[in-house]
Amino acid sequence: METAEIRRRFLKFFESNGHTVVPSAPLPAIDDPNLLFVPAGMVPFVPYFLGQATPPWKRATSVQKCIRTPDIEEVGKTSRHGTFFQMNGNFSFGDYFKEEAIRQAWDLTTGPVSEGGFGLDGEKIWATVYLDDDESIDIWHKQIGLPLDRIVRRGQVDNMWSMGIPGPCGPCSELYYDRGPAYGPEGGPEVDEDRYLEFWNLVFMQNIRGEGPAKEGYEILGDLPKKNIDTGMGMERMAALLQGVDNMYETDQVRPLIDKASELTGKRYGVSTSQTASESHPDDVRFRVIADHVRSSLMLIGDGIVPSNEGRGYVLRRIMRRAIRAIRLLGYDKPALPELLPVARDCMSPSYPELAEDFARISSYAYNEEEAFLSTLKRGTEILDLAVAGTKQEGGKSLSGSKAFELHDTYGFPIDLTLEMAEEQGLAVDREGFTRLMGEQRARAKADAVARKSGHVDLSVYHEIRDVSGESQFTGYLEDSRETDVLAIVGQSGRVRDAEIGEEVEIVLKSTPFYAEGGGQQADSGRITVGGGEVEVYDVQSPVSGLIVHKAKVIKGGIVEGETAFAQIDRRRRGAISRAHTATHLVHTAIRHFLGESATQAGSMNAPGRLRFDFNTPGQVPESVLHDAEQQVNEILESDLEVKAFTTSMAEAKALGAMALFGEKYGEEVRVVEVGDYARELCGGTHADRSGQLGVVKFLSEASIGSGVRRVEALVGIDAFQFLAREHALVNQLAGLYKVPSDQVRDRVETTIAQLKDAEKELSQLRSQIVLSKAAEYAAEAKQIGGVRVAVVKAPDGTKGGDVRNLATQIRSHLSDAEPGVAAVVATAGGKASLVVGVNAAAKAQHLSAGELVKSALSGRGGGNDDIAQGGGVPAEQADQLLDAIVRAVAE
């Protein structure tokens, strides 16, 4: 049974049992600041399990895309470790519990294939339960009919689920399938988890855990007010069972990648006869790494991640580079991803058709990354080889942490490759030193972020305000001022009852016209009047969902919690920001029109009269494309299209073609903003009423801000007009100076620049001729020092480096070959002195070396050979001292 069919059957089964099918959340864990990626199927539902949000359904089912990276080094070595995997789950929020969860899992697993089940042999299924969970044992034995000798009690580590911290927890029951004696000894899951393969985990979330270790030894404090169900069936493991293969790497979504890698390298997969992955040949491990990591890369880029040097982008870069390195170790030294990635696409697109639709974008990022890494690999390998050789020469057994960090930080060489390659050459790596240096770097990088954290206090204060007083109501779509109530005031040390003049506080209003910064739109500013007091609002944030916090300074009287307030935004600022936000939508649409659907938004900033728009594209945008996009945007302004906003369901918004921005969180009800029929996006920001109100949009610049991400900056409205007016005035001034029409200014400027370059080149040549013309004269003035003719010369100020070297060579050529001769020339430029020394053959015969003379004068610095050498970098005032040093060195 193919994986796509397993997926279809799973969702259909639970939908027919009253579950709402919920689409997979994106791989990046955008709703949890503690996670880079979604590591489990239940993660998108955590707010419902924790009681932080009300679930919109009592029952749900999903096939969640997941990424786990802590054990990345184990990928390919065992049958259980994979980077990307799919978790099929069914969830109950206070609805059904153990009995129905167990029954559903059993019915789907053992149900006949002809009736929509998976058709596994019930006689080969084992179940584990928590130590004292007699209720689950009774259900398995008395209702399902599972023999007691195939039900195993296990402790907290294996069969008590929690998030590793105080909060919801509960016993779980895991389903295992006996794959037979070829995979290991009999005796159940406690004896061998290769033979007895876990494929489904049923979590009965019913308790609250206390403090303690993550896995075991913590106290169970009591029961949850509602009992929930969270189950996870591993897609890849079920596919391995139903397809009769040894492990997840040999299923239909992964094995074709191994076969393609085998074809490219000429190496055969399956060298080891063992069915246990941990006993595999090293080449087989590499094949699995390639297959797993290429598939994972496809899925990550498909979900909007691009390779970079930090966060999620670095994880992607790391797994891509491990795959590239693995196939090179198998003997394939050409670009591999153009051969492998299309295979991964064909394997995964039956389940995720968007991968085929978006493959042009995905592949462009992947292929560019491989090309860049092959260059990095060559350069880094050379540097690593030198470092290893140097360490061995000094008798060391371990490569220093500082060298490993330099390879990583300066050359982009991954630490795991440094570890692997050093080990291949018989050296360890000071991992502790590397980790310390990385930690210091991260600490420096975080310093600014810490300084800019939202709020005076920890988030618990905001949660308390929201839970007690309710959510803030934003009314700014329809009004710019309103009467409201002060729900809370937060000061430096926490919640306070009042604030006096001069104090900076945070104010929570029952309802507010102030827009909180979000979606790329800057916050409103303005004033709030409370009785006889007045505050100036300079920032607005939403530190927790549903709460709007006004950062303000009391500028008159005082304010008291619970009083009536009048909130008034700065209308002019709001209008300018709204126009910029509408312009961003237009720029987004225009960029996609000319670059393709893959040029999706990667970030934005909407400020008064100004916008910054970041978008994904693998290379520089041609000037002609920017010109055409800008022109199209301004044509839309001229059309004066109506800007409308309305709320609808996510399904309807998608049907209308509204763009959803990656990384944004959307509920079932979404707000759609339309600019005529030209642009349509999901957006919570404020906008102009008509496109004509924007006046004009002027692109200022386009540049790269990271791997595969470009940025356009533009001005909007009066700001754009003022910029154009300044530009026009400048052109008129230049036209006046050149005494030509304005349309000829560019040609005249280009001509002037070309003439200046020619003049500078000619002047440089004349200077060189003048300097070199005196070579014979300088040679004639050489002094006899200890039997050596020594010419020491101070070149004219500003003489270029190449001319200094040529002058030394020319002087040396004018010295007689019949006697030893040395030519030393010093020059100053930019406040520094440089030295060039040349010696003739007769001088070399007396063991005089240009390189040694330079090092003597410069205290060991400088370099070259016996004939000619140079150095510098000392202060210009030491120029004469350098020449004196040469004379002394020759005399000695």
Order of alpha helices (4+ residues) and beta strands (2+ residues): alpha-beta-alpha-beta-beta-alpha-beta-alpha-beta-alpha-beta-beta-beta-beta-alpha-alpha-alpha-alpha-alpha-alpha-alpha-beta-alpha-alpha-beta-alpha-alpha-beta-beta-beta-beta-beta-beta-beta-beta-beta-beta-beta-alpha-beta-beta-alpha-beta-alpha-beta-beta-beta-beta-alpha-alpha-alpha-beta-beta-alpha-beta-beta-alpha-alpha-beta-beta-alpha
